[in-house]
Amino acid sequence: MSLRGQLKRIPHPWQWRVWLKHQYYRGNIAFFIAGILLLSTFTYPTMQQPSLVKDVLFVLDISESMNVPDASHPHTGSLRLQHAKTLIGAMMADLPCGSRTAVGLFAGDDTVLLFEPLEVCAHYPAMEKVVSQLDTRMRWIGDSYVVRGVKSALDIAKKNQLHLVFVTDADEMPHHEHPRVAELLTYRKQVKGILIGVGNTNLSPVPHLDVKKEITGYWTPEEAVIQGHYPNLLALVKELPPGEAMPADMAAEVKEHLSQLNEALLQQIASALELTYLRAGETQTALSTLHQLDMTQQSETPQDARWILGFFAVVMILVGWFWPMWMRKLNLRHA
């Protein structure tokens, strides 16, 4: 029979039982719908769903003391900066989708926001690459006032409704015998977060790095004096012949050319703000601490809806595949 003759035998649509049994409609409609659903997944559809998120501001200390190679992770002898970047990258990756994340840099007495808060899952590759490229050469000043830096970070966190993770060795330049932690009390309980200390508590020389991040030398007491923090010794150092060191009894007064993790200062800051202090170690320890803190909140976040379209596409493919068998059984039953 010709195709035109077969088409004339197709019953009227309202006679649905007979219409569905016709050979031209055995599975074609189901396969067609499945194809439409699969093509729709390439539009990356989303749907709003309530979920628990953690919105976090990560702040990284980029002062020169972060170049001291006394960190134990990712391997023994790592730079403090590398350990800090590894921790931040792992903690960002561990945040639930829908969380907002921002990264800031601390140097001098200020914290500067690199970019506005972004959804972590959609932007993680870009954010992780930015963090991995951070360098102490990006600092805009040589001095370091940790209390003021934390205060600046708290202002940013409050403004953007973020929690705070501040990673530093807390080594100040110049050294402060009695930091003014009391000025942080007005921020008490306003922001939740973690202070993470990186480095060793033993004094280590601060290296000079070249563009290839190779050590070319170390800070000397004379260089620390030239920075201007010892006016009583400045005239003497300027009169020294090139390459000649200060007298040992005078050099003993200078401490800024050596660096160590200042745990006492970080613990004072954490106590004043009721934050959690954590000494950097294995990455899993930092992740566990982040999980244990009550930093979660409920928010309407966009969730990937492609799996729903994919599920119904599979259902329609199965319907189209088994349709002939069902139709044969239906025909036998009616016969």
Steps between C-alpha positions, in 0.01 A plus 500: 500500500627849424592746776196713411276201543652415834461858623128489404459204733618706803189553719377831627704633801210470750499126445815491717515124566521414131715804419767406753514147363584607147845395383608854409465611861657201677788689660572797284330755723685373808834512320422848373418626852820337634703682236344835595577437868861405430554807283356715780777389736753700294329820618617416857161552666488575872235509767485687829516275804556567871842377610757545777792720395812658651590846374869559573762771452848347474783742581862417421802671656745596223764669715859399426532278807258261330796399279671324792531129408408346836151359425440126519234477226457421214853372576772572752676828426210657313459874502244628748325666208472170311355328805248781540395485134457122518274536803286772341459304176392186687258688725338676203458165322335355811227765524148390394370622167309825533754643746646840422877541518735797483878530532691787657868585546657634819809719506598798712196594705233433239307216338409544133222305331613334175148436367141521617340185650433235234311169505766243580406209271449705185817706549733266690744430211560873447523576873738210566726617218504854641596369846775276358662802327509726808847621592665714767618736225139618480533671839468876490698572819769328703365557849249266661241577771294184550240649736417775251494249215251280684290807580493597132404143405215507753362816340498330158343182641223696674426709191464191279337280767784249494681290759877542529797267450822698555829319423823660625824444690413811710861616474486878526740755357608674714449269797246627751548403862144589600258486203177697548260206492243693703394698192352177360252458784235704317494222235448225755247232389412697187687266264567128534816347367843349538848646545757261354866535595760369255868441559726390784537660841881489467675811371605472134671745263274675247618432144517724195344333194562579134241490220545122478419473873854385574681616815766760421584598857355575843399809689779638719478711817647790301216483245244494780653814650498678163122445488486774764378322812822555699581872475769463767693259275423651160793745492745228599380259231519765228864568590599133474716403199317284244473140616609571858271379780390689808667429832349187654372676813310754287370243253350301789244778543361444150245220452314578176739304275383181676149360491285251687133407531358738761247266657458714811373795294258287298363342816446846653316617188288184490411539867405867455273422203382155615639346184663158470878484487660214308866430442542390139580133456349237278230623265244260643531664841405838354207346314376330817519828688305675225232229519470517878447876517141623494542703181221349291187686399202419284469669164315464171769391258492396133543125462586309183176369346656302215464173688119541500489542123739209460285278720183567301694456175605152612138424594379605155772292329386195697139574409591524132709184518232284665203660321475235222489219758224673695303559181524135397368390836217753472408374153499137617280588795246673275512214250 
